Amino acid sequence: MLKIITLICALIGLLAAISLETGIRSRIIRNEASAETYAEVKSRKSEFWSIQYVPLIIIVALLGVILFVFVGQLNAAVFLGGAALCLVSVIAGATTVVTGSISSSSVALSGDIRTALKTAYRSAAVMGLSVSSMALLGLGVLFFFLKTGQLIEYVASFALGASIVSLIIGLSGTTFSGAYALI
């Protein structure tokens, strides 16, 4: 029963993040300044992909191959799953935080400070919900399919994958801040 509750909680968190993100996108006031900012963000996003994420994916793939050869197939798969979920949650959350910052600044310029603060807090909530829900989803799948005796080894592989991604992103700077520093 606890296994199913874990998966349900993960899905509820993801749905809440998606709902908040949709609300944030609807708050963007379409004017010349926000359109320019948004266009600049989109152009820098592709540059940043090649600088940060391509090497990250290569490193994670190499570590996955090493785990596959020396530890086992399932450990490598769980490692790659943890890394993939972490990467997806960081990309989704960081993209929403950037969109939220554009949205909250465009709302603040219109004079509605209360809505601007709500938008900023909600965009940060999306980041937290996406990271925690993706982790809970991955762990819930492990709990659902594995026996209790196997969990420690595979949860460690899952956590290693997520930690490697977090560490590399942290060492290379905040995910999108370098790309958006001039905005």
FENCORNOR-V147813 format. One line per field, one symbol per residue. ss: DSSP state (a for helix, b for strand, c for the rest). A space follows every 10 residues. Layout:
ss = ???
This chain:
ss = caaaaaaaaa aaaaaaaaaa aaaaaacccc caaaaaaaaa aaaaaaaaaa aaaaaaaaaa aaaaaaaaaa ccaaaaaaaa aaaaaaaaaa aaaaaaaaaa aaaaaaaaac ccaaaaaaaa aaaaaaaaaa aaaaaaaaaa aaaaaccaaa aaaaaaaaaa aaaaaaaaaa acccccaaaa ccc
